[in-house]
Amino acid sequence: MDEYIVEMRHITKRFPGVVANADVSISVKKGEIYAILGENGAGKSTLMSMLFGMYEPDEGEIFIRGQRVKIESPAHATKLNIGMVHQHFKLVQNYTVTENIVLGMEPRANFLGFLPSVDIKNSQKKISELSSRYRLEVDPAKKIEDMGVSARQRVEILKMLYREAEILIFDEPTAVLTPQEIEYLLEIIRGLRDSGKTIILITHKLEEIKQVADRCAILCRGKLVDVLDVETTSTKTMANLMVGREVSFTTEKAPANFGEEVLNVQELCVENQDGLAVVKDVSFSVRGGEIFAVAGVSGNGQVELADAITGMLDISSGRIVLKGRDITKMSVRERSLEGISYIPEDRQEVGLVLDFDLAENLALKTYFKEPFCKKGKLQREAFVEYGDRLIDEYDIRSGQGAGTIVRSMSGGNQQKAIVAREIELPSDLMIFVQPTRGLDIGAIENIHSQILAQRDAGRAILLISLELDEIIELADTIGVMYNGEMRKIASADTLTKEQVGEYMMGVKAE
């Protein structure tokens, strides 16, 4: 009989208005990669948060190495050699890597032989050794605010290893990574498993599960549906069980019916805060009823291009024309009122006010208009009524309806809220930046159908995505950016996936 290092028996957890987990039982073998698969909001993170001591189950028992335990806090979980990398990292921005890793268990030394101090030097040495051993490649002296997303994630992994964790929980670890970074992280996870660690991987990405996981538990709306051997189970079977219905892996796309030009970008140049050019003389146009998709490896100016069009970044030179009107010098609100909807890359920092409720977030761009505001007074009833309608129409899952604090919602449902808000605006141009990042296959299917529906309704769509499959599937016209330049613009049906990939890497030149 295999040794189970983790057993969670008949776990139930309730929050106001929702049962997050209903009688869930899982058993994880020592030294395996055990995936927990489910839609956004299925209860995956809640289940693992109980294993890490962030919540206590309302019902059920937890066993670690055969011993029944009541895990009262993350500190208690750490003593049981359990570590967790959260979807949204728990790091202090202006601290160094070393300071973040030792925080809460600072090693002591005596300065001048008698003054107590934190022994940073020896900590840095130990962290460097761990970094080398597990190929995590971080600079212990570097500040978090100066690091990219994937490097911050490696810091979180080191934080677990420094605390000698044997059971490592990864919560949606690839949600904010580029395809190249994802491959690197999956290699790290395999290496951790090979070194004797037990990995629990919370995800909704089927291909990643097929690449690394041994077994997979599937949750659907808080209930355990099945536990499967990954090697012998198809991604389609997993997808159907996860969503609770037959899932289509292809998108039905009607022939394009192009209208008049909506957006015209002329010789646009944008500099970053260091004065370096990140968008260089970019020109293109988007018509009504057209999806113009911008492809490119992360960091080649795509996001800055979108931010410049919406007014979030100043431009160095060039013009932006919307339906024949020059909007180059307009504010963000003025551009929104002129007819631009924007689904940003960073939903939490840019797209939402996390401590507002759902109704308030859904009206963020219209709260100053009737029916939300009358004679200078906000009308709470109108907010709730509007919120309830969008929750129903866009399948936004929230424990307390329109009154749910957005911070408490899953990432996928936060994204649905932004998409709902922006689609409901009477905009001629919709800009989608990484619209399906971090979403499960059911939500991706829904977002893709929404994008195509807006295109078929005559709106101009500017789609920026790192997912090449998404671009190939949705685009009518493809523009490829490399090193801040628009290297290629062509009809989507004239380009293969391989050709687009070559332009993205700067291999092909006009």
Secondary structure, DSSP 4 states (H G I P E B T S, - for coil): -PPEEEEEEEEEEEETTEEEEEEEEEEEETT-EEEEEE-TTSSHHHHHHHHTTSS--SEEEEEETTEEE---SHHHHHHTTEEEE-SS----TTSBHHHHHHTTSPPEEEETTTEEEE-HHHHHHHHHHHHHHTT----TTSBGGGS-HHHHHHHHHHHHHHTT-SEEEEESTTTT--HHHHHHHHHHHHHHHHTT-EEEEEE--HHHHHHH-SEEEEEETTEEEEEEEGGGS-HHHHHHHHHTS---SS---PPP---SEEEEEEEEEEE-TTS-EEEEEEEEEEETT-EEEEE--TTSSHHHHHHHHHTSS--SEEEEEETTEE-TT--HHHHHHHHEEEE-S-IIIII--TTSBHHHHHTTTTTTSTTTEETTEE-HHHHHHHHHHHHHHTT---TTGGG-BGGGS-HHHHHHHHHHHHHHS--SEEEEESTTTT--HHHHHHHHHHHHHHHHTT-EEEEE-S-HHHHHHH-SEEEEEETTEEEEEEEGGG--HHHHHHHHTT----
